[in-house]
């Protein structure tokens, strides 16, 4: 019975209106079984659904199957615009199988991750995509994987876990940045590194240093890594970079995430410096809107939507076959925009920094 006192439309009503058996109507509305039904019958059933305003009872459907038709998605920080496109990609892929996503964030906390996983487990979700993994979460995730039908790591992998994963070639991404800056003529560079216990940032560091050594670049010291991936941390690390390298400042900076790159540019502006005239800045992710900041941000494209769809495909495959393994690596791509350019003379940059201090 509906809240207005009218009788709810049932699957039997839909079947009667479409002129088919109830089981046929059920299969026609189930993406996993509709291949058994002719396109004409499916169209007739869908027309009846639309005309009658039928809404399937997903809870009852899940209980009948022993599932909840839900996929949990765990991300680090919902304020970071990158994660929205990834979540959308996952949703688009799993919805083709009649599944829906349930999203939560960890705020980079191991305890919050543990609570999120336990909460999703208690809700009997059919699968979980974790995009917030840190190296310190290895044992937690390995234990959880034994309790859930399907667990996929997305964007952030922990190689030692051996878990199914969908990631990018972050080493190559770091290499692309080093090659780009060398080709522009930079000689002294710096990295604003992401948190040290996240594997992808380790790989970006390694790739950049490999390319820097090959291209004859000098990487100056920045003693700390980011505590979290935020604009504020990018600005703090940019301050440290100048403070620790007064006599040999970098003419280009590689920030391990776009939001950190934006923080670095804010710090340059606060010191009266210009990007890229005085210091070039390049990020990583190609997050939404970074092409519209001033100057447009050079970056490595991390295709959130594509990674999400790949993670969704992995989830569907593992639900179908829990014994299946899955590993997909998406290639890195350099997007050169206005925030990177040929360097000024080192003497000119030192003079401008002295004048600004």
C-alpha positions in Angstrom: 0.0 0.0 0.0 1.4 3.4 -0.9 1.4 6.4 1.5 -1.7 7.9 -0.2 -3.7 4.7 0.5 -3.6 3.4 -3.1 -2.4 -0.2 -3.9 1.2 -0.6 -5.0 1.8 -1.8 -8.5 3.2 -5.4 -8.5 5.2 -7.4 -10.9 2.1 -9.4 -11.6 0.4 -6.2 -12.8 3.3 -5.6 -15.1 3.2 -9.1 -16.5 -0.5 -9.0 -17.1 -0.2 -5.6 -18.9 2.6 -6.9 -21.0 0.8 -10.2 -21.8 3.7 -12.4 -20.4 4.3 -14.7 -17.5 5.5 -13.2 -14.2 8.8 -15.1 -14.5 9.3 -13.6 -18.0 8.7 -10.1 -16.8 11.2 -10.7 -14.0 13.9 -11.9 -16.4 13.2 -9.0 -18.7 13.9 -6.5 -15.9 17.0 -8.3 -14.7 20.2 -7.1 -16.6 21.8 -10.4 -15.7 19.0 -12.5 -17.2 17.5 -10.4 -19.9 19.6 -11.9 -22.6 17.3 -14.9 -22.4 14.3 -12.7 -23.5 13.6 -11.3 -27.0 14.1 -7.6 -27.5 10.5 -7.2 -28.4 9.3 -8.8 -25.1 11.7 -6.6 -23.1 10.4 -3.5 -24.8 6.8 -4.6 -24.1 7.6 -5.2 -20.4 9.4 -1.8 -20.1 6.5 -0.1 -21.6 4.2 -1.6 -19.1 6.6 -0.6 -16.3 6.5 3.0 -17.5 2.8 3.1 -18.0 1.9 1.6 -14.6 4.7 3.4 -12.7 6.1 0.1 -11.3 9.1 0.3 -8.9 10.9 -3.0 -8.2 11.3 -4.0 -4.5 15.1 -4.2 -4.5 15.3 -5.4 -0.9 13.0 -8.3 -1.5 14.9 -9.1 -4.8 18.2 -9.0 -3.0 17.0 -11.3 -0.1 15.7 -13.8 -2.7 19.1 -13.9 -4.2 21.0 -13.7 -1.0 22.5 -10.3 -2.0 21.7 -6.6 -1.4 22.6 -5.4 -4.9 24.9 -2.8 -3.4 28.5 -1.9 -4.1 30.5 0.0 -1.4 32.9 2.7 -2.6 35.5 4.0 -0.1 37.4 7.2 -1.1 39.8 9.4 0.9 38.2 12.8 0.7 34.9 13.8 -1.0 36.0 17.4 -1.2 38.7 16.5 -3.7 36.9 16.9 -7.1 38.9 14.0 -8.7 36.9 11.4 -6.8 33.5 12.4 -8.1 34.4 11.4 -11.6 35.7 8.0 -10.4 32.6 7.3 -8.4 30.4 8.2 -11.4 32.4 5.8 -13.6 31.9 2.9 -11.1 28.2 3.7 -10.8 27.7 3.7 -14.6 29.3 0.3 -14.9 27.7 -1.5 -12.0 24.2 -0.1 -12.7 24.2 -2.0 -15.9 23.9 -5.1 -13.6 21.2 -3.6 -11.5 23.7 -2.7 -8.7 23.8 0.6 -6.8 26.8 2.3 -5.1 27.1 3.4 -1.5 29.8 5.9 -0.9 31.8 6.8 2.2 35.1 8.6 2.9 38.1 7.9 5.3 39.7 11.4 5.6 43.0 9.4 5.4 42.3 7.7 8.7 43.0 4.0 9.2 40.4 3.8 12.0 37.8 5.4 9.7 38.6 2.9 7.0 38.2 0.0 9.4 34.8 1.4 10.5 33.7 2.0 7.0 34.6 -1.6 5.9 32.8 -3.1 8.9 29.7 -1.0 8.3 29.6 -2.1 4.7 30.1 -5.7 5.7 27.2 -5.5 8.2 25.0 -4.2 5.3 26.0 -7.3 3.3 27.2 -5.4 0.3 28.0 -7.5 -2.7 31.4 -5.8 -3.4 33.6 -3.0 -2.2 35.9 -0.7 -4.2 38.6 0.9 -2.0 40.3 4.0 -3.4 41.7 5.1 0.0 44.4 2.4 0.6 47.6 3.3 2.4 50.5 0.9 3.0 49.6 0.7 6.7 46.2 -0.7 5.7 47.7 -3.9 4.3 46.6 -6.4 7.0 43.2 -4.7 7.4 42.4 -5.0 3.7 43.8 -8.5 3.4 41.6 -9.7 6.3 38.5 -7.9 5.0 39.0 -9.5 1.5 38.4 -12.9 3.1 34.9 -11.8 4.3 33.5 -10.1 1.2 32.6 -11.6 -2.2 34.6 -9.0 -4.1 37.2 -6.4 -3.1 39.0 -4.2 -5.6 41.6 -1.5 -5.0 41.3 1.4 -7.3 43.8 4.2 -8.0 45.9 3.3 -4.9 47.3 -0.2 -4.9 49.3 -2.1 -2.2 51.4 -4.5 -4.3 52.2 -6.7 -1.3 48.5 -7.4 -0.7 48.0 -9.2 -4.1 44.5 -7.9 -4.2 42.6 -7.2 -7.5 43.4 -3.6 -8.5 42.9 -1.0 -11.2 45.6 1.6 -11.2 47.7 3.9 -13.4 51.4 3.5 -14.3 52.5 6.2 -11.8 56.2 5.6 -12.3 55.8 6.5 -15.9 53.7 9.5 -14.9 56.6 10.8 -12.8 59.0 10.1 -15.7 56.8 12.1 -18.1 57.0 15.1 -15.7 60.8 14.9 -15.5 61.2 14.6 -19.3 58.8 17.6 -19.8 60.7 19.9 -17.5 64.1 18.9 -18.9 62.8 19.6 -22.5 61.7 23.0 -21.3 65.3 23.7 -20.2 64.9 23.5 -16.4 68.0 22.5 -14.5 67.0 22.8 -10.8 63.7 21.2 -9.8 61.8 20.1 -6.7 59.0 17.6 -5.8 56.2 18.3 -3.4 55.6 14.7 -2.4 52.4 13.1 -1.4 52.1 11.2 1.9 54.9 8.7 2.1 52.8 5.6 3.1 50.7 5.7 -0.1 52.3 3.5 -2.8 51.4 5.6 -5.8 53.3 8.6 -4.5 56.3 6.5 -4.0 56.1 5.4 -7.6 55.7 9.0 -8.8 58.8 10.0 -6.8 60.8 7.1 -8.3 59.7 7.9 -11.8 60.5 11.6 -11.6 63.9 10.9 -10.1 64.8 8.4 -12.8 63.9 10.9 -15.5 65.7 13.8 -13.6 68.9 11.8 -13.5 68.7 10.9 -17.2 67.9 14.5 -18.2 70.6 16.1 -16.0 68.2 17.8 -13.6 69.2 18.6 -10.0 66.4 17.9 -7.5 66.8 20.1 -4.5 65.9 18.9 -1.0 62.4 19.2 0.5 62.6 17.5 3.8 59.0 16.6 4.3 56.2 14.9 2.5 52.5 16.1 2.6 50.6 15.0 5.6 47.4 14.9 3.5 46.5 15.8 -0.1 45.2 19.3 0.2 45.8 22.8 -1.1 47.1 23.8 2.3 49.8 21.1 2.3 50.9 22.2 -1.2 51.4 25.7 0.1 53.2 24.5 3.2 55.6 22.4 1.2 56.2 25.2 -1.3 57.2 27.4 1.7 59.6 24.7 2.9 61.1 24.4 -0.6 62.1 28.0 -0.6 63.2 28.1 3.0 65.5 25.1 2.6 67.0 26.1 -0.7 67.6 29.8 -0.5 70.9 29.7 -2.5 69.6 27.2 -5.1 65.9 27.6 -5.6 64.1 25.4 -8.1 62.7 27.0 -11.3 60.1 24.2 -11.6 58.1 22.2 -9.1 56.3 18.9 -9.5 53.4 18.6 -7.1 52.1 15.0 -6.7 48.4 16.1 -6.9 46.7 19.0 -8.6 45.2 20.4 -5.4 48.8 20.6 -4.0 49.9 22.3 -7.2 47.2 24.9 -6.7 48.5 25.5 -3.1 52.0 25.9 -4.5 50.9 28.5 -7.0 49.1 30.4 -4.2 52.3 30.5 -2.2 54.2 31.8 -5.3 51.6 34.6 -5.6 51.9 35.4 -1.9 55.6 36.0 -2.4 55.1 38.2 -5.5 56.3 35.5 -7.9 54.6 34.5 -11.1 53.8 31.1 -12.5 55.4 30.1 -14.9 57.5 33.3 -15.5 59.5 32.7 -12.3 58.6 29.1 -11.3 56.8 26.5 -13.4 54.4 24.2 -11.5 53.0 20.9 -12.7 50.5 18.7 -10.9 49.0 15.2 -11.2 45.4 14.0 -11.8 43.9 16.5 -14.3 41.2 17.1 -11.8 38.0 18.9 -13.0 38.5 22.6 -13.6 42.3 22.7 -13.4 42.3 23.7 -17.1 40.4 26.8 -16.0 42.6 28.1 -13.2 45.1 30.9 -13.9 47.4 29.8 -15.4 45.9 26.6 -16.7 47.6 23.7 -14.9 50.0 21.4 -16.6 49.4 17.9 -15.2 49.4 14.1 -15.7 46.0 13.0 -16.7 44.6 10.4 -14.2 41.3 9.4 -15.9 39.0 9.2 -12.9 36.0 8.3 -14.9 37.9 5.6 -16.9 39.4 4.2 -13.8 36.0 4.0 -12.2 34.5 2.2 -15.1 37.5 -0.3 -15.0 36.9 -0.8 -11.3 33.2 -1.4 -12.0 34.1 -4.0 -14.6 36.4 -5.7 -12.1 33.6 -5.8 -9.5 31.1 -7.4 -11.9 33.6 -10.0 -13.0 34.5 -10.9 -9.5 30.8 -11.1 -8.4 30.3 -13.5 -11.3 33.5 -15.5 -10.4 34.8 -14.9 -6.8 37.9 -16.9 -7.6 38.9 -14.6 -10.5 41.9 -12.3 -10.2 42.0 -8.9 -11.8 44.8 -6.4 -12.5 44.5 -3.5 -14.9 47.1 -0.6 -15.4 46.1 2.5 -17.4 48.9 4.4 -19.1 49.9 7.9 -18.0 49.4 10.9 -20.3 51.1 14.3 -20.0 48.8 17.4 -20.4 51.0 20.5 -21.0 49.3 23.8 -20.3 50.2 27.3 -19.3 51.7 26.6 -15.8 55.0 25.2 -17.3 57.4 27.1 -19.5 61.1 27.8 -20.1 62.9 28.8 -16.9 64.2 32.3 -16.0 67.9 32.7 -15.3 68.7 31.3 -11.8 70.2 34.7 -10.9 67.0 36.5 -11.7 64.9 34.1 -9.6 67.2 34.4 -6.6 67.0 38.2 -6.9 63.2 38.2 -7.0 63.1 35.9 -4.0 65.5 38.2 -2.1 63.4 41.2 -3.0 60.2 39.5 -1.8 61.6 38.4 1.5 
